[in-house]
Amino acid sequence: MKRAALTAEHEIVRVQLSERSYDIAIGAGIIDTAPPFFSARAKISHAVLVTDDQVRPLYADRIAAACAASGMRTTLLSVPAGETSKSIAMADQLWNQCLAEGADRKTVVIAVGGGVIGDLAGFIAATFARGLSFFQVPTTLLAQVDSSVGGKVGVNLPTAKNMVGAFWQPQGVLIDVDVLATLPEREYRAGMAEVVKYGVILDPDFFAYLEANVASIQLRDRKVLTQVIARCCQLKADVVQADERETTGLRAVLNYGHTFCHAFEATCGYGQLLHGEAVSIGMLCASRLAESLGRISPDVTQRQRKLLSALGLPTVPPQVDIDLVMTAMQRDKKVEHGKLQFVLPTKLGMVELVGDVPVKLAKQAINDG
């Protein structure tokens, strides 16, 4: 298919997955290229856009109007903003709305929003009529650098995050850094936790770049953000290409800090801690755990703490019942035969999956925060 023209200043990251390969386009002011971006990668007669009530007036209405003007039959479905919409009940509502709107196997789903919308809309695409093509237009930093790439889609159960879902790759991802201008400060900072994560797990030079560019990042400099997001997407693409469905264990490195993170989110109640905030705290817990196991020196943890703090992220665990946190950890997808497993650093830029970690040390890593 002919590729649609974008702008002069944009980056393309290609996720190489054989017949499921796709492009991630990253740049400033490229959201208005959405209809030709979609059309160049899929034959679309009916587009179902899924968004939330906060993103709808900012970007989704605009994209829906552009899709309709380009000749696509367009349906726009909106859900309440927030993690609570990532549920079986909301999926059921969307399935029925799709049915009522005449969606069929030729319909294409387009997610316009943050990680919740990407996961939810992707889950609808993966399951309705046994699978529909879909695109991601992520509008939060966290979604742009993490959840929109790699094909993980799904919903939460009341006591277990991301427990119901599928691997369902998009046809393409369109990332406009300019949409971050309307992102609330807290959401923007939360997204930076996943950015820092990539430096810790895969790229010490990128970590150093972040340390050197804190001021530009805080100012949401378009050129710096384009570079940062493109590097994150490339690092994730490299991992996904090597272990698309988490069969070799390599993709598990992307879950650095997430065993603690998901347990904090579930224990506090979804929505109390933003995901990126919980990731920030979880990474430091994991780093302290690695210290206690003699895997790293304290300076590795300190560099992470200093950078996360400079970016305005929380570093202290929430005041929650430690036993409830440990119970929540037992529901982590990396648990094998009841044994906790954690992604832990061996040095900056390298992590490993470590099994059979003593519960006492995991608790200590939280309490020492």
N, C-alpha and C positions, 0 to 999 in steps of 0.2 A: 504493500500500500504506500502511496505517496505520503510523506511526512509533512505536517503543517508547519509553516514558518512561524517562528516565535519572535523574539527580539534579539537585537545584536548582543546584548549582555545577559546571557543565560548559560546555564550548564545543563548538560544531559548526562545522567547516570543510567547505564543500561544494566538491568538485572538479567543475567543470562541463565535461563532455566528451560533450555530446549524450546519446545513449542509454547511454553508458558512465559517466555521472555517478554519484558516490557521496559518502557522508558520512564524515567523520572525526570521531569523538566523543572529546573529551579531557576528563578530569576525575579526581577522586580518589574511590576506592571504587566504581568503576562496572564492575569486572570481573564481578560477579555478575549484571549485566544482559546478559551475553553471549548466552544463548539467545534472549531476545526481540529483541535487537538483530539477530541473524542472521535470525530468522523474519520480521521486519518487512521484510526486504530480499530474501529468497529463499524459495522453497518447498523445504523440506529434509526429505526422507525418510531420507536416508543422509548422515551427516557423517563425513568422514575428517579427524581432527585429526593434524597432523604437528608434532612437538616434538623436543626433545633430552633426553638423560638427566639434565641438570641442571635444566631448567625443568619437566620432567614432575612431580616430586613437589611443586614449589612452586605451579604454576598449571594445568598441562595436565590433570592427573588431576581437579582440581576442576571445570574447564570441561567436560571430557568427561562427568563424572557429572551435571552440571546439564543438559547437552544430552540425555543419555539419559533423565533424569527428566522432561524436557519432551516426550518422545515420539519423539525422533529415534533412528533406528538409528545407533549411534555406534561408530566404529572409531578407536582411538588407536595411531598409529605413532610410534616413537621412534628417533632416530639418535644416534650419539655426538656430544657437544658439540664445536664447533670448526670452523674453516675447512676442514679436510680432508674433512668430510662434504659439502661443496658440490662434488660431483664426479659425473661420468657414472656411475661404479660405484654410488654411493649412489642416484642417480636410477633406475638399472636395478633396484636392490633394491626401491625404493618402488613403481615401476610394477608389479612382479610381486606385491608385497604387496597393492596395490590390486586387482589382478586376482583374487587368491586370496580377498579379502574381498567379492567380488561388486560392486565399484564399477562404475557404468555412467555414461551421459551425464547422469543426473539427480543423481549424487553431487556434494556440495559439499565442497571442501577448505578446511580452517581451519588457518592457520599460527599456532602459539603459540610464540613464541620471539624470538630476536634476528634480526639481518640475514641470517645464514646460513640459518636456518630459513625466513624469509620468502622469500628468493630461491629456495631449493630447493623448498619446498612450492608456491610460485607457478609454478615451472617444471613441476612435476608436473601442476598444474592446467591449465597452458597446453597440455600435450602429451598427457596421457592422454585417450583417446577423442576426440581432436581438440579438446579444450578443455572444462574444467569451471569452474563458478563457484567463487570462493574469497573468503575473508575473511582479514584480517590482525589478529592480536592481538599487537602487538609488546611485548616485555618488557625491551628495553634502550633506553637513551636514544637511542643512535645509530639504531636501527631506528625509534623513534617519530618522530624529526624528519626522517628521510631515506629509508631504504630501503623502508619500508612504504607510502610515498606515491609515486604516479607510474607504477606498473605495470611497472617493469623487473624481470624475473625471469631466473634463469639459474644456470649452474654454471661452475666454473673448469676450464680445461685445466691440465695440470701446469706449464706455463710461461707461461700467459696468463690473467689474472683476468677473469671475466665474459665470456669470449669466445663462449660458447654460451648462447643464451637467446632471450627474446622480450619484446615489450611485451604485457602481460596485466593489465588493470586489475582490482582487487578490487571486490567488491560493497559493501564497507564496511571501515572500519578502526576498531577499538576500542582506545583508549589510556587506560590507567589509570595515573596518575602514582604511585599507591601501590606499584605493583610495583617501582618503582625503589629502594624501601627495602631490598630484598634483593639489589640489584645490587652486586657487588664494587666497591670504590673505584676500582680501575684501569679497569674497564669503564665506570663512570659518568663518570670524567674523559675517557675516550676519546670518549664520545658528545658531550661539550661541544665538541670540535673542529668537528664538523659544525654545531653551533649558532653558533659564532663565524663560520664560513664564510658563513652567511646574512647576517650583518651586513656583512661585507667586500664581498660581491658585489652586495647589493641594498638594504641599509637601514642607513645610518650612524646613524640615531637608535636602532635596535635594538642596534647595536654599543655605543653609549654607554650604553644601558640595562644591557647585560651588564657593562660596566665598573663601573657604579654599584651592581650587585647581586651582586658576586662572593661576599660572605659568605653571603647567603641561598641562592645557588646551591650553595655548598659544604655548607650545612646541609640541602639537599634540601627547601627550603620548598615545601609543596604549592601554595600560591597562585602563587608566583613561577614554579614549574615549569609549572603549567597555562598561565600567560601566555606563557612562553618557548616551550613546545612548540606552542601554538596559533599563535603568530606564525611559527614556522619552517614549520609545515604550510601556513599561508596563503601564505607567500612561495613555497614549492615548488609549491603548487597553481596559483598565478598563472603560473608558468613552464610547468608541464605543460599547462595549458589553452591556452597560446599556441603550444606546440611539443611535442605529445605524443610524436612519434616521432623527434625530433631531425632534422627535415628543413630547418628554417630556420636552424639554428645557435644559436637563442636558448637552448635547453636546455643547450647546452654550458657555459654559465656555471656550472652546478651542479658542474662538474668542476674548479673552482678548486683547485689544489694536487694534483689527482689524477693527473696525468701523472707527477709525481715520486713521489707516494704509491704508486701501483700498481707502479712500477718497484722501489721499496724493498721492498715486500711480496714481490714475486716473487724478488728477489735474496737477501733474507734467509731466504726460505722461509716459506710461509704459516703464520701462527700465532706467529712470533717477535715481530713487531710487531703490535699490535692495529690494525685499520683506522683508527680515530680518531687513534691515535698517529702513524701514517704520514701522515694528512691534516694534522695539526698541523705536522709537519716539512715536508711538501710545500708547504703554503701559504707558509711562510717562504722556501722555495727559490724559489717562483714570484714572491714579492714582491721578493726580491733580484734576480731576473732582470729584473723590470720596472724596478727601479732602474738596472740596468746598461744598459738600453735607453733610459733617460731618460724613462720614462713616469710615474714617481712620485718623490716626495722621500723621503729616508730615514725621516722621521717616520711615514709610513704603515706601513712595516715594523716600526718600533719599537713602535707602538701594538699591533699584532698580537702581537709577541713578549711584550710586557708582560702582555697579557690572557691569552694562552695559558699563560704561566708561572704567573700568579696562579691559574689553574684547575688547575695541577698537571700540565700536558701537556709532553711532550718538545719541545725546539726545535732540537736538534743532530742532523744526519744520522747514520745508523748507519755503522759502520766496514765498508764494503763496497767491492768492486772497482768503481771508477768506470766502467770500460769495460763491465762486466756490466750496470750500471745503465742505461747508454746503449743497450745492446743491447735490454734489456727495454723501454725507451721506444719503440723502433721497432715494438713490437707494440701500442702504444696505438691505440685505435680512432679517435683524431683525426688520426693520421698520414695524409697524402695524398701519393701519389707519392714516398714515401720521405722527405718533409719533415716535421720535427717542428712541431707546433702546440701552443701553450700558452694557457690562460686566464690573462690577466694584468690586474692592476688599473691603472686610469687615475686613480682617486682612491678613497677609502674609500666604498663603496657602489656602485661601478661597475667592471665588468671587461669585457674584450673578448677574442675569440679572435684570437691573433696567430700568423701563419704564417711559415714559413721562418726560424726562429730559429737562429742559428749554434750548432752543437754546443759550441763552445768556451765560449760564454757560459752555456749550460746546465750544463756541468761546473763552471764557476766559481761558479755559484749554489749548487752543492752543497758545493764545497770551502771556500767562504767561511762556511759555517755552523759 
